[in-house]
Amino acid sequence: MLVEVATLDDLRLDVYARLTDAQLRSKLEPERALLIAESGKVIERALEAGLQPLSLLMEAKWLDALAPVIDEVAARWGADVPVFVAPHDELTKLTGFELTRGALAAFRRPALPSVAEVVAGARRVAVLEDITNHTNVGAIFRSAAALGVDAVLVTPACYDPFYRRAVRVSMGTVFQIPWTRIGEDVQGVGVHGNVMRAGGWAETGIPLLHELGFKMAAMALSDDSVSLDDPALNAEERLALVLGTEGDGLSPATVARCDYTVRIPMYHNVDSLNVAAASAVAFWQLRTR
């Protein structure tokens, strides 16, 4: 499986060195879409989730530490999955390589399930409305995995959870938490700059979640909001918590369709938290007991 390469100019390394995330996503040919996992822990979680590896890339000094990963790939997928070994000086030319703990892997991007499939059996669901920061998306997934959220739904304009940076920040939990997109039948796929109508996903998305047995809680500042520790809110059997984009928060159209508007009590005249921090607070308080 080990294939030594002298330079990143090797065409077999295009997936790591030259293809953009948009090209990896391959919207025109979903069956060929890929994603990149960075670091041994993230690669392990992708393998545990059943994703198909296409190749690995690392420097020689990591071969011993990652031998269990390489052995698992060989056992499950065969020896025809190459492990490219490149010099350190070449690998440092990759943006952010020093953050990868020495290893990357290319995986076949899995097809997304339906909303109904993702939330089947779920009691706590997070909905990410138009969050346009990959770090925040990844951090929310990590909090969701740690604090008992059963599934995540992302709107058409929300950034891609399988984007390279989001995967890294999540520490691979994007492969552990079931997720899919919601509302695309109204808005289409609006990733990375497409002009989308704020809250448009909610026209069909919120009625669908209501039909599936969820009450909807919008995280927003308003005069009629209830505190996060509200007893009725916490007693809901199935609850979907909707989190808004970093600057403007949730759209008024979304808030109007939700059953609750929820605020986090704060001190010192602070009116809001970063959405990733707010998600962690809310997930902890609303976890199922």
matplotlib code that plots the C-alpha trace (Angstrom):
import matplotlib.pyplot as plt

x = [0.0, 2.9, 3.8, 6.6, 6.2, 8.9, 6.8, 3.3, 3.4, 2.5, -0.9, -2.1, -2.1, -4.4, -7.1, -4.9, -2.9, -5.0, -8.7, -10.8, -13.5, -16.1, -14.5, -14.3, -18.0, -18.6, -22.3, -22.7, -21.5, -22.4, -21.3, -17.7, -17.8, -15.0, -14.0, -10.7, -10.2, -7.2, -5.4, -5.4, -8.4, -10.6, -9.6, -10.4, -13.9, -14.5, -13.6, -15.8, -18.7, -18.2, -16.8, -14.9, -11.2, -9.6, -6.1, -4.0, -1.2, 1.4, 5.0, 7.2, 7.6, 3.8, 3.8, 4.3, 1.8, -0.8, -0.1, -3.5, -5.3, -3.4, -4.0, -7.7, -7.9, -6.1, -8.3, -11.6, -10.9, -8.0, -4.4, -5.3, -6.0, -2.6, -0.8, 1.2, 4.4, 5.9, 8.8, 8.0, 9.2, 6.8, 3.8, 4.3, 3.4, -0.2, -2.2, -2.7, -0.7, 0.9, -2.6, -3.2, -0.9, 0.9, -1.9, -4.7, -7.1, -9.5, -12.9, -15.9, -18.5, -21.6, -25.0, -27.2, -30.3, -33.8, -34.9, -37.3, -34.5, -32.1, -34.6, -36.2, -36.0, -34.4, -35.5, -33.2, -32.3, -30.3, -31.2, -28.4, -29.9, -27.5, -24.4, -21.6, -18.5, -16.9, -15.3, -18.7, -20.3, -17.6, -17.7, -21.5, -21.2, -18.6, -20.8, -23.8, -21.9, -20.6, -23.9, -26.5, -28.0, -29.3, -29.2, -28.4, -30.2, -28.6, -30.4, -29.5, -27.4, -25.5, -21.9, -21.0, -20.3, -18.0, -15.9, -12.3, -12.0, -15.4, -14.5, -11.2, -12.8, -15.5, -12.7, -14.6, -17.9, -19.6, -19.2, -20.8, -23.9, -26.6, -27.2, -28.8, -30.1, -33.6, -35.7, -33.9, -37.1, -37.9, -34.5, -32.2, -28.6, -27.1, -23.6, -20.8, -22.2, -25.5, -28.2, -30.9, -34.0, -33.6, -35.9, -37.2, -36.3, -38.9, -41.9, -41.6, -39.0, -40.8, -44.2, -42.2, -40.6, -44.0, -45.5, -42.6, -43.6, -41.1, -41.8, -39.6, -37.5, -35.9, -32.8, -33.5, -33.7, -37.3, -39.8, -41.7, -38.8, -38.6, -35.6, -33.5, -34.4, -38.2, -39.8, -42.3, -39.5, -37.3, -40.2, -40.8, -40.5, -39.1, -37.5, -35.7, -33.5, -32.9, -29.7, -29.1, -26.3, -23.5, -24.4, -28.2, -29.4, -32.5, -34.8, -38.1, -39.9, -38.3, -39.0, -42.6, -43.1, -41.5, -43.4, -40.9, -38.5, -35.7, -33.0, -30.0, -30.0, -26.9, -25.0, -23.1, -25.3, -24.0, -26.8, -25.5, -22.9, -21.0, -23.4, -21.0, -20.8, -24.6, -25.2, -23.1, -25.0, -28.4, -27.5, -26.4, -29.5, -32.0, -30.4, -32.7, -32.5]
y = [0.0, 2.4, 4.6, 7.1, 10.4, 13.0, 16.1, 17.4, 17.9, 14.2, 14.1, 11.4, 14.0, 16.4, 15.7, 17.0, 19.7, 21.2, 20.5, 23.1, 22.1, 23.0, 20.6, 17.9, 18.3, 17.7, 18.8, 17.9, 14.3, 13.4, 9.8, 11.1, 13.6, 13.4, 14.9, 15.3, 14.1, 15.5, 13.8, 10.2, 10.7, 12.2, 9.5, 6.9, 8.4, 8.4, 4.8, 3.9, 5.6, 3.4, 5.9, 4.5, 5.7, 6.3, 7.2, 8.5, 10.9, 11.3, 11.8, 8.8, 9.6, 9.0, 5.5, 3.7, 5.8, 5.3, 1.6, 0.6, 2.9, 1.6, -2.0, -1.3, 0.3, -2.7, -5.2, -3.5, -2.0, -4.0, -3.2, -1.2, 1.9, 3.7, 5.3, 8.1, 9.0, 12.4, 14.4, 16.8, 19.9, 19.1, 18.5, 21.8, 23.5, 22.3, 25.0, 24.1, 20.9, 21.5, 21.3, 17.8, 15.9, 14.5, 12.6, 13.3, 10.9, 11.2, 9.6, 9.0, 11.5, 9.7, 10.4, 12.4, 10.7, 12.2, 14.4, 11.7, 9.2, 11.5, 12.4, 8.9, 8.2, 11.5, 13.6, 16.6, 18.0, 21.1, 23.1, 25.4, 28.3, 29.9, 29.6, 30.9, 30.1, 26.7, 27.0, 27.5, 24.7, 22.3, 23.5, 23.1, 19.5, 18.8, 20.2, 18.3, 15.0, 15.7, 17.0, 14.6, 16.1, 13.2, 14.8, 18.0, 19.6, 22.4, 24.8, 25.3, 28.4, 26.9, 26.1, 22.5, 20.3, 18.1, 21.1, 20.4, 23.0, 22.1, 18.4, 19.3, 21.6, 19.1, 16.5, 14.1, 14.3, 15.2, 11.5, 10.5, 12.7, 12.0, 15.1, 16.2, 19.4, 20.7, 22.9, 22.4, 21.8, 25.5, 27.1, 24.8, 24.2, 27.5, 26.9, 29.5, 32.6, 31.7, 34.3, 32.7, 34.1, 34.2, 31.8, 30.3, 26.8, 27.2, 27.3, 23.5, 22.6, 23.6, 22.0, 18.9, 18.8, 19.5, 16.5, 14.4, 15.3, 18.1, 21.4, 24.2, 26.5, 29.5, 31.0, 34.7, 37.9, 39.1, 40.6, 37.3, 35.0, 32.4, 31.6, 28.6, 26.9, 27.3, 24.2, 23.7, 24.0, 21.5, 19.1, 18.8, 15.2, 16.1, 19.4, 21.0, 24.0, 26.5, 28.5, 31.5, 33.0, 34.9, 38.4, 38.7, 35.7, 33.9, 35.4, 36.8, 34.3, 31.4, 32.9, 33.4, 29.8, 28.4, 27.3, 28.9, 31.8, 31.2, 33.3, 32.5, 34.6, 36.8, 39.3, 42.5, 43.8, 41.2, 40.5, 37.5, 34.8, 33.4, 30.9, 28.0, 29.0, 29.5, 26.1, 24.4, 26.2, 25.3, 21.7, 21.1, 22.7, 21.0, 17.5, 14.7, 13.5]
z = [0.0, 0.6, -2.3, -2.0, -3.8, -4.1, -4.9, -4.6, -8.4, -8.7, -10.4, -8.0, -5.3, -7.0, -4.5, -1.7, -3.4, -6.2, -6.1, -4.4, -1.9, -4.5, -7.0, -4.3, -3.7, -7.4, -7.4, -11.1, -10.5, -6.9, -7.3, -7.7, -4.8, -2.2, 1.1, 3.0, 6.6, 8.5, 11.4, 12.6, 15.0, 12.3, 9.8, 12.4, 12.9, 9.2, 9.0, 12.0, 10.2, 7.2, 4.7, 1.8, 1.7, -1.7, -0.5, 2.4, 2.5, 5.3, 6.0, 6.9, 10.6, 11.1, 9.6, 12.9, 14.9, 12.2, 11.5, 13.1, 10.7, 7.7, 8.8, 9.1, 5.7, 4.2, 6.0, 5.1, 1.7, 0.3, -0.5, -3.6, -1.4, -1.7, 1.3, -0.3, 1.7, 0.9, 2.3, 5.1, 3.2, 0.4, 2.7, 4.4, 1.2, 1.8, 3.5, 7.1, 7.0, 10.3, 11.9, 10.5, 12.8, 9.8, 7.9, 5.5, 3.8, 0.8, 1.2, -1.0, 0.1, 1.4, 0.0, 2.4, 3.8, 3.9, 6.9, 8.1, 8.1, 10.0, 12.8, 13.2, 16.9, 17.7, 20.7, 20.3, 16.9, 15.9, 12.9, 11.5, 9.5, 7.0, 9.2, 7.0, 9.0, 8.7, 12.1, 13.7, 11.8, 12.9, 16.5, 16.7, 15.5, 18.1, 20.8, 19.4, 19.6, 23.1, 24.6, 23.4, 20.2, 18.1, 14.7, 12.8, 9.9, 7.8, 5.6, 1.9, 2.5, 5.5, 4.9, 4.2, 7.3, 5.1, 4.1, 5.0, 7.8, 9.3, 9.4, 11.2, 13.8, 14.5, 15.2, 12.9, 14.8, 11.5, 10.7, 14.0, 14.2, 11.5, 9.4, 6.2, 4.5, 5.0, 2.8, -0.5, -2.3, -1.9, -2.1, -4.1, -3.0, -1.9, -0.7, -0.6, -2.0, -3.7, -3.1, -1.0, 0.5, 4.3, 6.1, 2.9, 4.0, 6.8, 4.5, 4.1, 6.6, 9.8, 8.8, 8.0, 11.4, 13.0, 11.1, 12.4, 16.0, 16.8, 18.6, 17.2, 19.4, 17.8, 19.5, 19.2, 21.3, 21.4, 23.9, 24.1, 24.4, 27.2, 29.2, 28.2, 31.6, 31.0, 32.4, 29.5, 27.0, 28.8, 29.2, 25.4, 24.3, 20.8, 20.3, 17.3, 18.3, 15.5, 15.5, 13.2, 11.3, 13.0, 12.1, 11.7, 13.7, 12.6, 10.0, 11.2, 9.0, 10.8, 14.2, 13.4, 12.5, 15.6, 18.8, 21.2, 21.0, 23.4, 25.0, 27.2, 30.4, 30.5, 32.7, 32.3, 29.5, 27.1, 24.6, 22.7, 22.3, 19.3, 17.8, 18.5, 22.2, 22.4, 20.9, 23.6, 26.4, 24.8, 24.0, 27.7, 29.2, 26.8, 26.8, 27.5, 31.1]

ax = plt.figure().add_subplot(projection="3d")
ax.plot(x, y, z, "-o")
ax.set_aspect("equal")
plt.show()
